[in-house]
């Protein structure tokens, strides 16, 4: 059994190795950029700040759209702020054109300031000089204007089939999503590991390290999933980090002999029209992005159920049982909606320069 604190340190070491590799590549290629993204865990969502200034740089890359903004503070001193918003795929899906803003534009931005780094903010709203307001987060509200863009999903293709095929379709998580209990029943060791978590150092997602289970299914942003059949098994594709899971259907072999991996080993079966999936052999040190650890003893039970008569909603239940982390199993429930107009788009996470 791997100690939870050691697991977090292992991820930290992995991230540092990854950064070293990127730096070596940047020297050899001259044009590769080093990381500049920041963990969403560092932003104080109870505080909203407004900044008015000029766009100096603008990067449309996953995992976050990123700006630098030159402002003049209340003392008349110039400051440079680093602003982030939700993913490029999310902005595209809500109809925000990539060429709507450019370097040199004057904007008013609102968002949540960082608690860890000076002059960093996660954007929720942008007001352009034209009076158009961009809502940059899913399920967000207008702040200044009735003329808005980005508040709702838009259709991306007109030739989408309207025929339902059980769960074998494209689904988008309905907002707001279901959540695990706010006060997780953590063991003493898990509490210690969580206390050692540093989102600036330990959040591999901000370094384009694809997450393992269960967060692979819980990713932020408006990113769809789909289900397909392949050689008798079921393939679950998540747009988030281009994740692909294989569910081995009806398998009766020795799961304990399967190799450990970030996504684990999944075995599924049908209960009437419900797909039930049990995943074990997970080698991913984190339960979530707040530093809650995960051991290799973790087992995950998922159920996918068509939940309305029209077959347009998919209820998702996930239960995680990890005796090294939790004193009892934890469960979350939410709903995905069928979106026949959507396709799984490439995520292509990219590390950008400061």
Secondary structure, DSSP 8 states (H G I E B T S, - for coil): ---HHHHHHHHHHHHHHHHHHHHHHHHHHSS--------GGGB-TT--EEEEEEEEEEEE-BS-EEEEEEEE-TTS-EEEEEEEES-HHHHHHTT--TTS--TT-EEEEEEEEBSSSTTEEEEEEEEETTS-EEE-STT---SS-SSEESSS-----S-------TT-SEEEE-SS-----SS--B-HHHHHHHHT--HHHH-GGGGT----TTGGGT-SSS--EEEEEETTEEEEEETGGGEEEEEEET--S-GGGS--BSS-EEEEEEETTEEEEEEE-B--SBSSSSS-B--TT-EEEEEEEE-STTS-EEEEEEEEE-TTTBSS-EEEEEEEEE-TT-------B-----
